[in-house]
């Protein structure tokens, strides 16, 4: 049960040793840490104290995490930023809604002719988390020009071991989602476009120390053009949510900010993202049911690039089938252009009949055909743009938006003719040609810019950005109406996956990872955002460290995927070949067979990923755990490791430990936690199974 109390007690009693040292070194920070609170709200885990100006300070289980600081501010067009709103009123009441029962606390402060209204809601289902509804009301007689705002802005006090961060924004350099906070670190994390074809994301930012963390995000059911900046500051690691859309606030009018959540937590970013997923599901945004076909291991013909031949694909596919793979993905190169999506007659001289026959050949060989498509991209000079230029997404200057990889332009997803056109493409591919899935590909798929095309009659330019999720849902529904077991894969190449698009897909890959670390950190993030059994694929293993790191795929519960060629490397391919090529030579084939057989035997993606057990930033070696049936599966990663590894989350009783990859027995341990000695390079994969006659739950 949450509480609302007036308080004059100092926060200094809750300071950690590090916080106390910082306070001693900085008199200004010491004052902020020890400022008396005018009001305090708490659910027993998360406590928010407010001073007389509605500045706030955060504590977790009695430990002070931040100074008393101006967590909210509003910027005006006269270059003023107002962050002091003397507290004049406070009330509280019980609530019940989509998130279950709880208690809401209302606070009102006033600065001149502007009222600040803050509602803090604690929910019984979500200890340590608060929903913040923040609004500004013009109580004067003249309009007020607002140029921006910030909310839930806090500096997590530093720790001797430093801090880590998760950022949900997309950048053209395809940077890591999870990064260590180093001196000078800072990201704006704008949720709109950060390049012409890179944007969108998950509107959550998390910073954490070894002992505790802070997460901030918005829970609106449409994406919003806001930023969630993260930065290293002298007083700690800052996290915030900000907006810079100009608004003219008329007399009597209210500016309501997007609904915000603030969470204090233990561990890394997994718990906040998991809480965000559950909150959004209660608001109606959730992943669809996942068919078994989404978990089948994948071979993709992209190893041959755009210049593939049907003979090459069919030959390599027979080897893919022989080593235990189930999907055969025909990638970019079957079409004459992006936009028209006409068949390349050099490869399919009889057009539709040849393409259908090709899909039939894949099925006759015992595999499932999936076809690549890049929706919303259209090349200059295509018939589509000649006849339907009205589909283009245009900026405020009337310019089209470039999709760099294909030298194409972006189409508007909130324009019904665009939606209808791509629903037609889905019907053609799945119904007419007989494919069983689609790989929807491209960095431009994650987010789009506001659209000013007058032909679209948008109520607001932002509709294009906000309704992108409806576009994906329409394509998904079209596919399900044809084949309820169809796989709809969204691969937003290099982007940070846009959570609001999650209802339009049932499979996603690591989307062009630059390292095995990216695969694992993306996988952990996605198991939080989509659920512990999320159908997340590791993408082509050839993109991983050493170009063969199936241990990363397997250990995090990712679907195995590869783009090998066979029997030889391609003469010419779109992506440069790594040293040693990608042909499935005998040595690779033996390794590929071993991992695929292990994957098919254990099917760890269908298990429950236990993301709360290990901190991906601070735990060494890096650890992951999956519960599958009565067994616990563990994966540890390091360039080189010699020492103990800790098996967390074991059920009570004795468990037999086995090296999953070598089959070597490693002894018997007792739960709920145990250590075993380990010496390995790159990875250690182990399984813990209950000893016969012992409790298994």
C-alpha positions as CSV (number, residue, x, y, z in Angstrom):
1,X,0.0,0.0,0.0
2,X,1.4,3.4,-1.0
3,X,1.4,6.4,1.4
4,X,1.4,10.1,1.2
5,X,2.9,12.0,4.2
6,X,4.2,15.4,5.0
7,X,7.9,15.1,6.0
8,X,10.7,17.3,7.3
9,X,13.1,14.5,7.8
10,X,16.5,14.8,6.1
11,X,17.4,12.3,3.3
12,X,20.9,12.0,4.6
13,X,20.1,9.0,6.7
14,X,19.6,7.0,3.5
15,X,22.8,7.9,1.8
16,X,25.1,5.1,0.8
17,X,28.8,5.4,1.4
18,X,29.5,6.6,-2.1
19,X,26.7,9.2,-1.8
20,X,28.0,10.4,1.5
21,X,31.5,10.8,0.0
22,X,30.1,12.8,-2.9
23,X,28.1,15.0,-0.6
24,X,31.2,15.7,1.4
25,X,33.1,16.7,-1.7
26,X,30.4,19.0,-3.2
27,X,28.7,21.4,-0.8
28,X,26.1,22.2,-3.4
29,X,25.2,18.5,-3.9
30,X,25.3,18.0,-0.2
31,X,22.5,20.6,0.1
32,X,20.5,18.9,-2.6
33,X,20.9,15.5,-0.9
34,X,19.9,16.8,2.5
35,X,17.1,19.3,1.5
36,X,14.1,18.8,3.6
37,X,11.1,17.3,1.9
38,X,7.7,19.0,1.8
39,X,5.9,15.8,0.7
40,X,6.8,12.2,0.3
41,X,5.0,9.4,-1.7
42,X,6.0,5.8,-1.6
43,X,4.9,2.2,-2.3
44,X,7.4,0.9,0.2
45,X,10.0,0.1,-2.5
46,X,10.2,3.4,-4.5
47,X,10.0,6.7,-2.6
48,X,9.7,10.1,-4.3
49,X,10.2,13.1,-2.1
50,X,9.2,16.6,-3.2
51,X,10.5,19.9,-1.8
52,X,8.5,23.0,-1.6
53,X,9.2,23.9,-5.2
54,X,8.2,20.4,-6.5
55,X,11.8,19.4,-7.1
56,X,12.1,15.7,-6.4
57,X,14.5,13.1,-4.9
58,X,14.4,9.3,-5.5
59,X,15.0,6.5,-3.1
60,X,14.9,2.7,-3.4
61,X,14.2,0.6,-0.3
62,X,15.5,3.4,1.8
63,X,18.7,4.0,-0.2
64,X,18.9,7.6,-1.7
65,X,19.6,7.4,-5.4
66,X,19.4,11.0,-6.5
67,X,19.7,14.5,-5.1
68,X,16.7,16.8,-4.7
69,X,16.7,18.2,-8.2
70,X,14.4,19.9,-10.8
71,X,13.0,16.7,-12.4
72,X,10.6,18.7,-14.5
73,X,10.8,22.0,-16.3
74,X,9.0,23.9,-19.0
75,X,10.8,26.1,-21.6
76,X,9.2,29.3,-23.0
77,X,10.0,31.3,-26.1
78,X,11.6,34.1,-24.2
79,X,14.5,31.8,-23.3
80,X,13.2,31.2,-19.8
81,X,13.1,27.7,-18.3
82,X,10.7,27.4,-15.3
83,X,11.5,24.6,-12.9
84,X,10.2,26.0,-9.6
85,X,6.6,25.6,-8.8
86,X,5.9,26.2,-5.2
87,X,3.7,23.4,-3.8
88,X,0.1,24.6,-3.0
89,X,-2.0,21.5,-2.9
90,X,-1.8,17.7,-2.4
91,X,-4.4,15.0,-2.3
92,X,-4.5,11.2,-2.8
93,X,-7.0,8.5,-3.6
94,X,-7.3,4.8,-4.5
95,X,-7.5,3.9,-8.2
96,X,-8.3,0.8,-10.3
97,X,-7.9,0.5,-14.0
98,X,-6.1,-1.5,-16.7
99,X,-3.0,-1.9,-14.5
100,X,-5.0,-3.1,-11.5
101,X,-5.5,-1.4,-8.1
102,X,-3.2,1.2,-6.7
103,X,-3.1,4.7,-5.2
104,X,-2.6,8.1,-7.0
105,X,-1.2,11.2,-5.4
106,X,-2.0,14.6,-6.9
107,X,0.3,17.6,-6.3
108,X,-0.1,21.1,-7.7
109,X,2.4,23.9,-7.8
110,X,2.2,27.3,-9.3
111,X,4.6,29.8,-10.9
112,X,3.0,33.0,-12.0
113,X,0.2,32.1,-14.4
114,X,1.3,28.5,-14.9
115,X,0.1,25.6,-12.7
116,X,2.1,22.4,-12.7
117,X,0.0,19.4,-12.1
118,X,1.7,16.1,-11.1
119,X,-0.1,12.8,-10.5
120,X,2.0,9.9,-9.1
121,X,0.4,6.5,-9.3
122,X,1.7,3.5,-7.5
123,X,0.4,0.1,-8.7
124,X,0.1,-3.0,-6.5
125,X,1.3,-5.2,-9.4
126,X,4.4,-3.1,-10.0
127,X,6.4,-2.5,-6.8
128,X,9.2,0.1,-7.4
129,X,7.4,1.7,-10.4
130,X,5.4,4.9,-10.6
131,X,3.3,6.3,-13.4
132,X,3.7,10.0,-13.7
133,X,1.1,12.2,-15.4
134,X,2.4,15.7,-15.7
135,X,0.6,18.7,-17.1
136,X,0.9,22.5,-17.2
137,X,-2.1,24.8,-17.2
138,X,-2.3,28.4,-18.3
139,X,-4.2,30.3,-15.5
140,X,-3.6,33.7,-17.0
141,X,-5.3,35.8,-19.6
142,X,-2.6,35.8,-22.3
143,X,-1.3,32.8,-24.4
144,X,2.0,31.3,-23.4
145,X,4.4,30.0,-26.1
146,X,6.0,26.8,-24.9
147,X,9.1,25.6,-26.7
148,X,9.9,22.4,-24.8
149,X,9.8,20.5,-21.6
150,X,11.6,17.9,-19.5
151,X,10.2,15.3,-17.1
152,X,11.5,12.5,-14.8
153,X,15.0,14.0,-15.0
154,X,17.4,12.5,-12.5
155,X,21.1,12.0,-11.9
156,X,21.7,8.5,-10.5
157,X,24.4,9.0,-8.0
158,X,27.8,7.5,-9.0
159,X,29.2,4.2,-7.7
160,X,32.8,3.3,-7.6
161,X,32.2,0.6,-10.2
162,X,30.6,3.0,-12.7
163,X,27.3,2.6,-14.5
164,X,25.7,1.0,-17.6
165,X,22.9,2.1,-19.8
166,X,20.2,0.9,-22.2
167,X,19.0,3.3,-24.9
168,X,16.1,2.6,-27.2
169,X,16.9,5.0,-30.0
170,X,18.1,4.2,-33.5
171,X,21.3,5.7,-35.1
172,X,22.9,5.2,-38.6
173,X,26.1,4.0,-37.0
174,X,24.1,1.0,-35.6
175,X,25.6,1.4,-32.2
176,X,25.0,-1.0,-29.2
177,X,21.7,-0.7,-27.3
178,X,23.6,-1.5,-24.1
179,X,26.7,0.6,-23.4
180,X,28.9,1.3,-20.4
181,X,28.8,4.9,-19.3
182,X,32.3,6.4,-19.7
183,X,33.5,9.9,-19.2
184,X,31.9,12.2,-21.8
185,X,29.2,9.6,-22.7
186,X,25.9,11.1,-23.9
187,X,23.1,10.3,-26.3
188,X,20.1,12.4,-27.1
189,X,18.0,9.3,-27.9
190,X,15.5,11.0,-30.1
191,X,12.6,8.7,-30.9
192,X,12.0,10.3,-34.3
193,X,14.4,10.1,-37.3
194,X,18.1,10.4,-36.6
195,X,18.8,10.1,-40.3
196,X,16.6,9.9,-43.4
197,X,16.1,6.2,-42.9
198,X,17.1,5.5,-39.3
199,X,14.7,6.3,-36.5
200,X,12.0,5.0,-34.2
201,X,12.7,2.7,-31.3
202,X,11.6,1.7,-27.8
203,X,10.8,4.8,-25.7
204,X,12.7,3.6,-22.6
205,X,16.1,4.6,-21.2
206,X,17.7,2.8,-18.3
207,X,20.8,3.6,-16.3
208,X,22.1,1.3,-13.5
209,X,24.9,0.7,-11.1
210,X,25.9,-2.6,-9.6
211,X,23.4,-2.2,-6.8
212,X,20.4,-0.3,-8.3
213,X,19.2,1.5,-11.4
214,X,16.7,4.0,-12.7
215,X,14.4,3.6,-15.8
216,X,12.3,6.2,-17.5
217,X,10.0,5.8,-20.5
218,X,6.6,6.8,-21.9
219,X,3.7,4.4,-22.1
220,X,1.5,6.1,-24.7
221,X,-0.1,3.7,-27.1
222,X,1.3,5.6,-30.1
223,X,4.9,6.5,-30.6
224,X,5.8,10.1,-29.6
225,X,8.5,12.4,-31.0
226,X,10.3,12.7,-27.7
227,X,13.9,12.2,-26.6
228,X,15.2,10.0,-23.7
229,X,18.7,11.4,-23.2
230,X,21.3,9.6,-21.2
231,X,24.6,11.2,-20.2
232,X,27.4,11.0,-17.7
233,X,27.3,14.0,-15.4
234,X,29.6,15.2,-12.6
235,X,26.9,14.2,-10.1
236,X,26.1,10.9,-11.6
237,X,24.4,9.4,-14.7
238,X,21.5,11.4,-16.0
239,X,18.3,9.9,-17.5
240,X,15.3,12.0,-18.7
241,X,12.4,12.3,-21.1
242,X,12.2,15.6,-23.1
243,X,10.1,17.2,-25.8
244,X,10.8,20.2,-28.1
245,X,7.5,20.6,-30.0
246,X,6.4,24.2,-29.9
247,X,3.0,24.7,-28.4
248,X,0.9,27.8,-27.9
249,X,-0.9,27.4,-24.6
250,X,-4.1,29.4,-24.7
251,X,-5.6,30.9,-21.5
252,X,-7.3,28.1,-19.6
253,X,-5.7,25.4,-21.7
254,X,-3.6,22.6,-20.4
255,X,-0.5,21.0,-21.9
256,X,-0.4,17.3,-21.0
257,X,2.9,15.5,-21.4
258,X,3.0,11.9,-22.6
259,X,2.3,9.4,-19.7
260,X,5.6,8.5,-18.1
261,X,6.8,5.6,-16.0
262,X,9.7,5.9,-13.5
263,X,11.2,2.8,-12.0
264,X,13.9,2.1,-9.4
265,X,15.1,-1.5,-9.8
266,X,17.8,-4.0,-9.1
267,X,19.8,-5.6,-11.8
268,X,20.3,-4.5,-15.4
269,X,17.7,-3.2,-17.9
270,X,15.8,-6.5,-18.1
271,X,13.4,-5.8,-15.3
272,X,12.3,-2.3,-16.5
273,X,11.8,-3.5,-20.1
274,X,9.8,-6.5,-18.8
275,X,7.6,-4.1,-16.7
276,X,7.2,-1.8,-19.8
277,X,6.1,-4.8,-21.9
278,X,3.5,-5.8,-19.3
279,X,2.2,-2.2,-18.9
280,X,1.9,-1.8,-22.7
281,X,0.1,-5.2,-23.0
282,X,-2.4,-3.9,-20.4
283,X,-2.9,-0.9,-22.6
284,X,-3.5,-3.0,-25.7
285,X,0.0,-3.1,-27.4
286,X,1.3,-6.7,-27.3
287,X,3.0,-9.3,-29.5
288,X,0.6,-11.7,-31.2
289,X,0.5,-15.5,-30.5
290,X,3.6,-17.2,-31.8
291,X,3.3,-20.2,-34.1
292,X,5.8,-23.1,-33.8
293,X,7.0,-22.3,-37.3
294,X,8.6,-19.1,-35.9
295,X,11.1,-21.2,-33.9
296,X,12.4,-23.3,-36.8
297,X,16.1,-22.8,-37.6
298,X,16.8,-20.7,-40.7
299,X,19.0,-20.8,-43.9
300,X,19.0,-17.7,-46.0
301,X,20.2,-17.3,-49.5
302,X,21.7,-13.9,-48.9
303,X,25.1,-15.5,-48.9
304,X,24.7,-15.4,-52.7
305,X,23.7,-11.7,-52.7
306,X,21.4,-10.1,-55.2
307,X,23.0,-12.0,-58.1
308,X,21.9,-15.4,-57.0
309,X,20.8,-18.0,-59.5
310,X,17.9,-20.4,-58.8
311,X,20.3,-23.4,-59.3
312,X,22.7,-22.0,-56.6
313,X,19.8,-21.6,-54.1
314,X,18.3,-25.0,-54.7
315,X,21.7,-26.7,-54.5
316,X,22.7,-25.1,-51.2
317,X,19.1,-25.6,-49.9
318,X,19.5,-29.4,-50.1
319,X,22.5,-29.2,-47.8
320,X,20.6,-26.9,-45.5
321,X,17.9,-29.5,-45.2
322,X,20.4,-32.3,-44.7
323,X,22.0,-30.5,-41.7
324,X,18.7,-29.9,-40.0
325,X,17.6,-26.4,-41.0
326,X,13.9,-25.8,-41.9
327,X,13.4,-22.4,-43.4
328,X,14.8,-21.4,-46.8
329,X,14.7,-17.6,-47.3
330,X,15.0,-16.1,-50.7
331,X,16.4,-12.7,-50.2
332,X,16.9,-9.5,-52.2
333,X,17.4,-10.0,-55.9
334,X,14.2,-11.7,-57.1
335,X,12.6,-8.4,-58.1
336,X,13.4,-5.8,-60.9
337,X,13.1,-2.9,-58.4
338,X,12.0,-1.9,-55.0
339,X,8.5,-0.4,-55.4
340,X,7.2,-2.2,-58.5
341,X,8.1,-5.7,-57.1
342,X,8.0,-7.2,-60.6
343,X,9.7,-10.5,-61.1
344,X,13.2,-10.5,-62.6
345,X,12.6,-12.3,-65.9
346,X,16.2,-13.4,-66.1
347,X,15.6,-15.6,-63.1
348,X,11.9,-16.2,-63.5
349,X,11.3,-16.1,-67.3
350,X,7.7,-17.3,-67.0
351,X,6.9,-14.8,-64.3
352,X,4.4,-15.9,-61.6
353,X,4.4,-19.5,-62.8
354,X,8.1,-19.8,-62.3
355,X,8.0,-18.1,-58.9
356,X,5.2,-20.5,-57.7
357,X,7.1,-23.5,-59.1
358,X,10.2,-22.3,-57.2
359,X,8.3,-22.1,-53.9
360,X,6.9,-25.5,-54.6
361,X,10.4,-26.9,-55.1
362,X,11.4,-25.7,-51.7
363,X,8.4,-27.3,-50.1
364,X,8.9,-30.5,-52.0
365,X,12.4,-30.7,-50.6
366,X,11.0,-30.6,-47.1
367,X,11.7,-26.9,-46.3
368,X,9.6,-23.9,-45.7
369,X,9.9,-21.0,-48.2
370,X,10.1,-17.4,-47.0
371,X,10.5,-14.4,-49.3
372,X,12.3,-11.1,-48.7
373,X,10.4,-7.8,-49.2
374,X,11.2,-4.2,-48.4
375,X,7.8,-2.5,-47.9
376,X,7.6,1.3,-48.0
377,X,10.6,1.6,-50.3
378,X,10.2,2.7,-54.0
379,X,13.0,3.3,-56.5
380,X,13.1,6.5,-58.6
381,X,12.0,5.6,-62.2
382,X,9.6,2.8,-61.2
383,X,6.2,2.5,-62.6
384,X,4.8,2.8,-59.1
385,X,6.3,6.3,-58.6
386,X,5.3,7.3,-62.2
387,X,1.7,6.3,-61.7
388,X,1.3,6.8,-57.9
389,X,3.7,9.5,-56.8
390,X,0.9,10.4,-54.3
391,X,2.2,7.6,-52.1
392,X,5.4,9.4,-51.3
393,X,6.2,10.6,-47.8
394,X,7.2,14.3,-48.2
395,X,8.8,16.6,-45.7
396,X,7.7,20.2,-45.1
397,X,9.7,21.4,-48.1
398,X,8.1,18.8,-50.4
399,X,11.2,16.6,-50.6
400,X,11.1,12.8,-50.6
401,X,12.9,10.8,-47.9
402,X,15.8,8.7,-49.0
403,X,16.3,5.0,-48.2
404,X,20.0,4.8,-48.5
405,X,20.8,1.1,-49.0
406,X,18.5,0.9,-52.1
407,X,18.7,4.5,-53.3
408,X,14.9,4.5,-52.9
409,X,12.3,6.8,-51.5
410,X,10.0,6.2,-48.5
411,X,6.3,5.8,-49.0
412,X,3.8,7.0,-46.4
413,X,2.4,4.2,-44.2
414,X,-0.5,6.3,-43.0
415,X,-1.9,6.7,-46.6
416,X,-4.6,4.1,-47.3
417,X,-3.5,3.4,-51.0
418,X,0.0,2.6,-49.7
419,X,-1.5,0.2,-47.1
420,X,-3.7,-1.5,-49.8
421,X,-0.8,-1.8,-52.2
422,X,1.3,-3.7,-49.8
423,X,-1.5,-5.9,-48.5
424,X,-1.8,-6.9,-52.2
425,X,1.9,-7.8,-52.2
426,X,1.4,-10.0,-49.2
427,X,-1.5,-11.7,-50.9
428,X,0.5,-12.3,-54.0
429,X,3.4,-13.8,-52.1
430,X,1.6,-16.0,-49.7
431,X,-1.5,-16.9,-51.6
432,X,-0.6,-16.8,-55.3
433,X,3.0,-18.0,-55.0
434,X,2.6,-20.2,-52.0
435,X,5.4,-18.8,-49.7
436,X,4.9,-19.5,-46.0
437,X,6.5,-16.4,-44.6
438,X,7.9,-13.0,-45.3
439,X,11.2,-11.3,-44.3
440,X,10.3,-7.6,-44.1
441,X,13.6,-5.9,-44.3
442,X,15.2,-2.4,-44.2
443,X,16.4,0.2,-41.7
444,X,13.5,2.5,-42.9
445,X,10.9,0.1,-41.5
446,X,11.4,1.2,-37.9
447,X,10.2,4.8,-38.1
448,X,9.3,7.4,-40.6
449,X,9.4,11.2,-40.6
450,X,6.3,13.4,-40.3
451,X,4.5,13.6,-43.7
452,X,3.4,16.8,-45.3
453,X,2.1,15.4,-48.6
454,X,-1.1,17.3,-49.2
455,X,-2.6,14.4,-51.1
456,X,-2.9,12.4,-47.8
457,X,-5.0,14.9,-45.9
458,X,-3.3,14.1,-42.6
459,X,-4.9,15.7,-39.6
460,X,-1.3,16.3,-38.4
461,X,2.0,15.5,-40.1
462,X,2.9,13.2,-37.2
463,X,0.2,10.7,-38.3
464,X,2.7,9.0,-40.6
465,X,5.0,8.3,-37.6
466,X,2.2,7.4,-35.2
467,X,0.3,5.1,-37.6
468,X,3.3,3.1,-38.8
469,X,2.3,0.5,-36.3
470,X,-1.1,0.3,-38.0
471,X,0.6,-0.4,-41.3
472,X,2.5,-3.4,-39.9
473,X,-0.6,-4.7,-38.2
474,X,-2.6,-4.5,-41.5
475,X,0.1,-6.6,-43.3
476,X,0.2,-9.0,-40.4
477,X,-3.6,-9.5,-40.4
478,X,-3.5,-10.0,-44.2
479,X,-0.9,-12.7,-43.8
480,X,-2.8,-14.4,-41.0
481,X,-6.0,-14.5,-43.0
482,X,-4.2,-16.5,-45.7
483,X,-2.0,-18.7,-43.5
484,X,-2.4,-18.6,-39.7
485,X,1.0,-20.2,-39.3
486,X,2.8,-17.7,-41.6
487,X,6.0,-16.1,-40.2
488,X,6.1,-12.3,-40.4
489,X,9.6,-11.3,-39.7
490,X,10.4,-7.6,-39.3
491,X,14.2,-7.0,-39.7
492,X,14.8,-3.2,-39.1
493,X,18.5,-3.4,-40.2
494,X,20.6,-2.0,-37.4
495,X,17.8,-0.1,-35.7
496,X,16.8,-0.3,-32.1
497,X,13.5,-2.2,-32.6
498,X,10.4,0.1,-32.4
499,X,8.2,-1.5,-29.7
500,X,4.9,-0.1,-31.1
501,X,5.4,-2.3,-34.2
502,X,5.5,-5.4,-32.1
503,X,1.8,-6.4,-32.8
504,X,2.7,-6.7,-36.5
505,X,5.3,-9.4,-36.4
506,X,5.9,-12.9,-34.9
507,X,9.7,-13.2,-35.5
508,X,12.6,-10.8,-35.5
509,X,16.4,-11.2,-35.9
510,X,19.4,-9.4,-34.4
511,X,19.1,-7.4,-37.6
512,X,22.7,-7.0,-39.0
513,X,24.6,-7.3,-35.7
514,X,28.2,-6.0,-35.7
515,X,29.3,-8.4,-32.9
516,X,28.3,-11.3,-30.8
517,X,27.9,-8.9,-27.9
518,X,25.2,-7.1,-30.0
519,X,23.4,-10.4,-30.6
520,X,23.4,-11.2,-26.9
521,X,22.5,-7.8,-25.6
522,X,19.8,-7.4,-28.3
523,X,18.5,-10.9,-27.4
524,X,18.3,-10.1,-23.7
525,X,16.5,-6.8,-24.5
526,X,14.0,-8.5,-26.8
527,X,13.2,-11.3,-24.4
528,X,12.1,-8.5,-22.0
529,X,10.2,-6.5,-24.6
530,X,8.4,-9.4,-26.3
531,X,8.4,-12.0,-23.5
532,X,10.7,-14.7,-22.1
533,X,9.9,-17.1,-25.1
534,X,10.3,-14.4,-27.8
535,X,11.1,-15.8,-31.3
536,X,14.3,-13.8,-31.6
537,X,16.8,-15.0,-34.2
538,X,20.5,-14.5,-33.9
539,X,20.6,-13.5,-37.6
540,X,23.3,-15.0,-39.9
541,X,25.9,-16.6,-37.7
542,X,28.5,-15.4,-40.3
543,X,28.0,-11.9,-38.8
544,X,29.0,-13.1,-35.3
545,X,32.5,-13.2,-33.7
546,X,34.7,-15.6,-35.6
547,X,31.8,-16.0,-38.1
548,X,30.7,-19.2,-36.3
549,X,29.5,-18.2,-32.9
550,X,26.4,-20.4,-32.6
551,X,27.2,-20.5,-28.9
552,X,25.8,-17.0,-28.7
553,X,22.7,-17.9,-30.5
554,X,22.1,-21.1,-28.5
555,X,23.0,-19.7,-25.1
556,X,20.5,-16.8,-25.1
557,X,17.7,-18.8,-26.5
558,X,17.9,-17.4,-30.0
559,X,16.8,-19.1,-33.2
560,X,19.8,-20.4,-35.2
561,X,20.3,-18.7,-38.6
562,X,23.0,-19.0,-41.3
563,X,23.6,-17.8,-44.8
564,X,26.3,-20.3,-45.9
565,X,26.8,-21.2,-49.5
566,X,27.5,-24.7,-50.9
567,X,29.6,-26.3,-52.2
568,X,31.7,-23.1,-53.0
569,X,31.9,-19.5,-52.1
570,X,29.9,-17.3,-54.6
571,X,31.9,-15.7,-57.4
572,X,30.3,-12.4,-56.7
573,X,28.1,-11.3,-53.8
574,X,26.6,-8.1,-52.5
575,X,28.2,-8.2,-49.0
576,X,32.0,-8.7,-48.8
577,X,33.0,-12.2,-47.8
578,X,34.8,-12.5,-44.4
579,X,38.3,-14.1,-44.3
580,X,37.9,-17.7,-45.2
581,X,34.6,-17.2,-47.0
582,X,31.2,-18.6,-46.0
583,X,31.1,-21.8,-48.0
584,X,30.1,-24.8,-45.8
585,X,33.3,-26.7,-46.0
586,X,33.6,-30.1,-44.1
587,X,35.0,-28.4,-40.9
588,X,32.2,-25.9,-40.8
589,X,29.6,-28.5,-41.7
590,X,30.6,-30.7,-38.7
591,X,30.3,-27.7,-36.4
592,X,27.0,-26.5,-37.9
593,X,25.5,-30.0,-37.6
594,X,26.5,-30.2,-34.0
595,X,24.9,-26.9,-33.0
596,X,21.8,-27.4,-35.0
597,X,21.2,-30.9,-33.6
598,X,21.7,-29.5,-30.0
599,X,19.2,-26.6,-30.9
600,X,16.6,-29.0,-32.2
601,X,17.0,-31.3,-29.2
602,X,16.6,-28.6,-26.5
603,X,14.6,-25.8,-28.3
604,X,15.6,-23.2,-25.8
605,X,13.8,-20.3,-27.5
606,X,10.6,-21.9,-26.3
607,X,11.9,-22.0,-22.7
608,X,11.6,-19.1,-20.3
609,X,14.6,-16.7,-20.4
610,X,15.5,-15.7,-16.9
611,X,16.8,-12.2,-17.5
612,X,16.7,-11.1,-13.9
613,X,19.3,-13.6,-12.7
614,X,22.4,-12.0,-14.3
615,X,23.5,-8.4,-14.9
616,X,24.9,-8.1,-18.4
617,X,27.0,-5.2,-17.5
618,X,28.5,-6.0,-14.2
619,X,28.6,-9.8,-13.9
620,X,31.8,-11.5,-15.0
621,X,31.8,-13.7,-16.9
622,X,28.7,-12.5,-18.7
623,X,25.8,-14.9,-17.8
624,X,22.4,-15.9,-19.2
625,X,19.9,-18.5,-18.0
626,X,16.9,-20.3,-19.4
627,X,14.3,-22.5,-17.7
628,X,13.1,-25.3,-20.1
629,X,11.0,-28.0,-18.5
630,X,12.6,-29.3,-15.4
631,X,16.1,-28.1,-16.5
632,X,18.0,-24.9,-16.1
633,X,20.3,-24.0,-19.0
634,X,23.2,-21.5,-18.4
635,X,25.5,-19.7,-20.8
636,X,28.7,-17.8,-19.9
637,X,30.8,-15.7,-22.2
638,X,34.3,-14.2,-21.9
639,X,37.3,-14.0,-24.2
640,X,39.1,-16.2,-21.6
641,X,37.9,-17.2,-18.1
642,X,39.4,-19.2,-15.3
643,X,37.5,-19.3,-12.0
644,X,34.1,-20.0,-10.5
645,X,30.9,-19.4,-12.3
646,X,27.6,-19.0,-10.3
647,X,24.5,-21.0,-11.3
648,X,21.6,-18.8,-10.0
649,X,17.9,-19.6,-9.9
650,X,18.2,-23.4,-9.4
651,X,15.2,-25.1,-7.9
652,X,15.8,-26.6,-4.4
653,X,17.5,-30.0,-4.4
654,X,20.4,-31.6,-6.2
655,X,21.2,-31.1,-9.8
656,X,23.5,-32.8,-12.2
657,X,25.6,-30.4,-14.2
658,X,26.6,-31.2,-17.8
659,X,28.6,-29.3,-20.4
660,X,25.9,-29.0,-23.1
661,X,28.4,-28.7,-26.0
662,X,30.8,-31.4,-25.1
663,X,28.6,-33.7,-23.0
664,X,31.2,-33.8,-20.2
665,X,29.7,-34.2,-16.7
666,X,30.7,-31.3,-14.4
667,X,29.4,-32.7,-11.0
668,X,26.4,-32.4,-8.8
669,X,25.3,-29.2,-7.0
670,X,22.5,-28.1,-4.7
671,X,20.1,-25.3,-5.4
672,X,19.0,-22.5,-5.2
673,X,22.5,-21.2,-6.1
674,X,25.8,-23.0,-6.7
675,X,29.3,-22.3,-8.0
676,X,31.3,-24.6,-10.2
677,X,34.9,-24.2,-11.3
678,X,35.3,-23.2,-14.9
679,X,38.0,-22.6,-17.4
680,X,37.0,-21.7,-21.0
681,X,37.6,-19.5,-24.0
682,X,34.7,-17.7,-25.5
683,X,31.9,-19.7,-24.0
684,X,30.6,-22.3,-21.5
685,X,27.2,-23.8,-22.0
686,X,25.8,-26.0,-19.2
687,X,22.6,-27.8,-18.3
688,X,21.4,-28.4,-14.8
689,X,18.9,-31.3,-14.5
690,X,17.3,-32.5,-11.2
691,X,18.8,-35.6,-9.8
692,X,16.3,-38.4,-9.8
693,X,14.1,-38.4,-6.7
694,X,14.8,-34.7,-5.9
695,X,12.4,-31.8,-6.1
696,X,12.3,-30.1,-9.4
697,X,10.2,-27.0,-8.7
